[in-house]
Amino acid sequence: MERQVMTTVQKQATKNFSYIRVQVLVDSDNTSKLQCITADSQSAESLRASKSDVLNESSESLKQELEELRKITTGKDATIRTSRKIITDSRKKEHEKLRAEIKQLKEKQDVLQKLLNRKDLCESVAKVINYVSSNENVTNKVIEIAFLRQEVTNLKEREY
């Protein structure tokens, strides 16, 4: 922006000095020199005024641009804060959901472990019952054999 101001001022000064040179060449008497000094004075004032105008315009332009950038930055900051809150809330919800799923899985695991323990217990009871039943069968066979021996002994005694 400063370069634009300087370029504009230089162009204006070049125009003014060219105008003054032409005036001096056309009128070489004292009157023309007086006009040249007057023109020079007016040119300097004009140059100052135009420089001031350009600086004021560029200053206003910069202020407006700065204000626009502040608005954009404020909007983007708000968007970033909102996005971060959304992400944080989303993560919290996801963690809560995972915790609930883990809790359900642990409860299912407990139920399955209890069922497995009951199944093992039932199998153990069945084995005991089967063993007792087998034992009763063996005991009955032993009694039956003892009874048959006794019968055989009784028969032999009668024969003699």
C-alpha angles and dihedrals in degrees: 000000000000090000090054090052092048092047092050092048092048092050091049091048092049091052092048094048092047088052091049093050091051090050092050093048093048096047113033098169126095093268091059090048089054090050088048092054090046090048089047090052092046090046092053091049090046089048091051092047093048091046089050091048092049091047091048091048093047090045091052090045091051091048091052092047090048091050091050090050090050091052092048091047092048090050092048092047089053090048091050092049091048091048092049091050091049091049092047092048091047092051091049091051091048091051091048090050091050091048090052091049091049090050091051091048091050091050090050090048090052091050092048091047090052091049090049091050090050091048091051089048091049091050090049091049090048090052091049091049090048090049092048090047091049089048091052090050091051091047090050091049091049090050090046092049091048089050092050091049089051090051091049091050091048091051093050091051092052091052094056 
